[in-house]
Amino acid sequence: MGLACGWNTLTAPNRPNLSSMSMTTLVAQRLRHIRQQQNLTLKQVEIRSRGKWKSVVVGSYERGVRALSIAKAEELCAFYGVPAESLFLDPKVHSSMHDPRGIVLDLRKIRQRLSDPDLFTHQLHDFVSWIAAQRSDWNGEMMSLRKSDLDLITIITRKNQYELEEAIVNRNFTLIQRDRT
């Protein structure tokens, strides 16, 4: 799989060292990881997209054996509800969960996904609803989470900090990062 721009070995501060991994391989792995984070099988992707994303095609993108244009990558990311740049950023380098900073969640996006059978989304919604009640914060649009809140979410969801950030970022639930120790 090659990207339409032909850059297979880009490196930058927020990108992993690609000397041992091509950009093609990185994008393929990230696509698979995003789909799996959302607990979707390839067949479910095809069904949910009403046939737009054939399971065999998405699987080929994920294995890196089919060329993926930037336009198609953006469309697939839009289908998953994640920013396209998440395919290129190294989540280990660009991590808000590994330091004492907090995040701001977009509660509207979380509520929009409640019809999905995604356990993580429901667990996160239940937790932020509890936090809202504890804080008497009925804004309803966004919620600031402190590092200690994120630690609790890791326990509830049984995810480590890296997996938690991946789950939140891949679902595009964040607004901004903020120092909230």
C-alpha positions in Angstrom: 0.0 0.0 0.0 1.3 3.4 -0.8 -0.1 6.7 0.0 -1.1 8.8 -3.0 1.6 11.4 -2.2 4.2 8.7 -2.4 5.9 9.5 0.9 6.6 6.2 2.6 9.3 7.2 5.0 8.3 10.5 6.6 9.7 11.4 10.0 8.7 14.4 12.1 8.5 15.2 15.9 5.1 13.6 16.4 5.7 10.7 14.0 7.5 7.5 15.0 11.0 6.7 13.7 10.1 5.1 10.4 13.6 3.7 9.6 12.3 0.3 10.6 8.6 0.9 9.7 7.4 2.5 6.5 4.6 5.1 6.5 2.5 2.5 4.6 2.9 0.0 7.4 2.2 2.6 10.1 -1.1 3.7 8.4 -2.1 0.1 7.8 -1.6 -0.7 11.5 -3.3 2.4 12.7 -6.4 1.7 10.5 -6.7 -1.8 12.0 -6.2 -0.5 15.5 -8.9 2.2 15.1 -11.4 -0.4 13.8 -10.6 -2.8 16.6 -10.8 0.0 19.2 -14.4 0.5 18.0 -15.0 -3.3 18.4 -15.9 -3.6 14.7 -15.3 -6.6 12.5 -14.5 -6.0 8.8 -18.0 -7.3 8.0 -19.6 -4.9 10.5 -17.7 -2.0 8.7 -19.3 -3.1 5.5 -22.7 -3.4 7.0 -22.6 0.0 8.8 -21.3 1.7 5.8 -24.1 0.2 3.7 -21.6 -1.3 1.4 -19.5 1.7 0.8 -16.5 0.1 2.6 -16.2 -3.5 1.5 -14.7 -5.8 4.1 -12.2 -7.2 1.6 -11.0 -3.7 0.6 -10.7 -2.4 4.2 -8.8 -5.6 5.1 -6.4 -5.0 2.2 -5.8 -1.5 3.4 -5.1 -2.8 6.9 -2.7 -5.4 5.6 -0.9 -2.8 3.5 -1.5 -4.7 0.2 -3.8 -2.1 -1.4 -3.0 1.5 -2.3 -4.8 4.0 -0.1 -5.2 7.5 -1.5 -5.2 10.4 1.0 -8.9 11.1 -0.1 -9.9 7.5 0.7 -8.0 7.6 4.0 -9.8 10.8 5.0 -13.2 9.3 4.1 -12.5 6.1 6.1 -11.4 8.2 9.1 -14.6 10.2 8.8 -16.6 7.0 8.7 -14.8 5.9 11.9 -15.3 9.4 13.4 -11.6 10.0 14.0 -9.4 12.8 12.7 -7.3 11.8 9.7 -4.1 12.9 11.3 -4.5 10.1 13.8 -3.3 7.8 11.1 0.1 9.5 11.1 0.7 10.6 14.7 2.6 8.4 17.0 0.3 8.1 20.0 3.2 7.2 22.3 4.9 10.5 21.5 1.7 12.6 21.5 0.2 11.4 24.7 -1.9 13.4 27.1 -2.4 10.5 29.5 1.2 10.0 30.4 1.7 13.3 32.1 -0.3 15.2 34.7 -2.3 17.1 32.2 -6.0 16.5 31.8 -8.3 16.6 28.8 -11.7 18.2 27.8 -14.2 15.7 26.5 -16.9 16.7 24.0 -20.0 15.3 25.7 -22.1 15.8 22.6 -20.0 13.4 20.6 -20.2 10.9 23.4 -24.0 11.1 23.5 -24.2 10.8 19.7 -22.4 7.5 19.9 -24.7 6.0 22.6 -26.8 4.1 20.0 -23.6 2.2 19.1 -23.1 -1.1 20.9 -19.7 0.1 22.0 -19.0 -0.8 25.6 -16.3 1.8 26.1 -18.5 4.6 25.0 -21.2 3.5 27.4 -18.7 3.2 30.3 -17.2 6.6 29.6 -20.7 8.1 29.4 -21.7 6.6 32.7 -18.5 7.9 34.3 -18.8 11.5 33.1 -22.4 11.5 34.1 -21.3 10.5 37.6 -18.6 13.2 37.6 -21.2 15.8 36.5 -23.4 14.8 39.4 -20.5 15.0 41.8 -19.5 18.4 40.6 -23.0 19.7 40.0 -21.7 20.5 36.5 -24.7 20.5 34.2 -23.1 22.3 31.3 -23.7 19.3 29.1 -21.5 20.4 26.2 -18.0 19.5 27.6 -16.3 18.3 30.7 -12.8 18.8 31.9 -11.2 15.6 33.3 -8.2 15.7 35.6 -5.4 13.1 35.6 -7.1 11.5 38.7 -10.3 11.1 36.7 -8.5 9.5 33.9 -6.9 7.1 36.4 -10.3 6.0 37.5 -11.5 5.5 33.9 -8.6 3.1 33.4 -9.8 1.0 36.3 -13.5 1.1 35.1 -12.6 0.2 31.5 -9.8 -2.1 32.3 -7.5 -0.3 29.9 -4.0 1.0 30.5 -3.3 4.7 30.0 -2.1 4.2 26.4 -5.2 2.1 25.5 -7.5 4.7 27.2 -6.0 7.5 25.2 -6.3 5.5 22.0 -9.9 4.8 22.7 -10.8 8.4 23.5 -8.8 9.9 20.6 -9.9 7.3 18.0 -13.5 8.1 18.8 -12.8 11.8 18.5 -14.2 12.5 22.0 -11.6 15.2 22.9 -11.8 18.9 22.5 -8.6 20.2 24.0 -5.8 19.3 26.4 -5.3 21.4 29.5 -3.2 21.4 32.7 -5.7 19.9 35.2 -3.6 18.3 38.0 
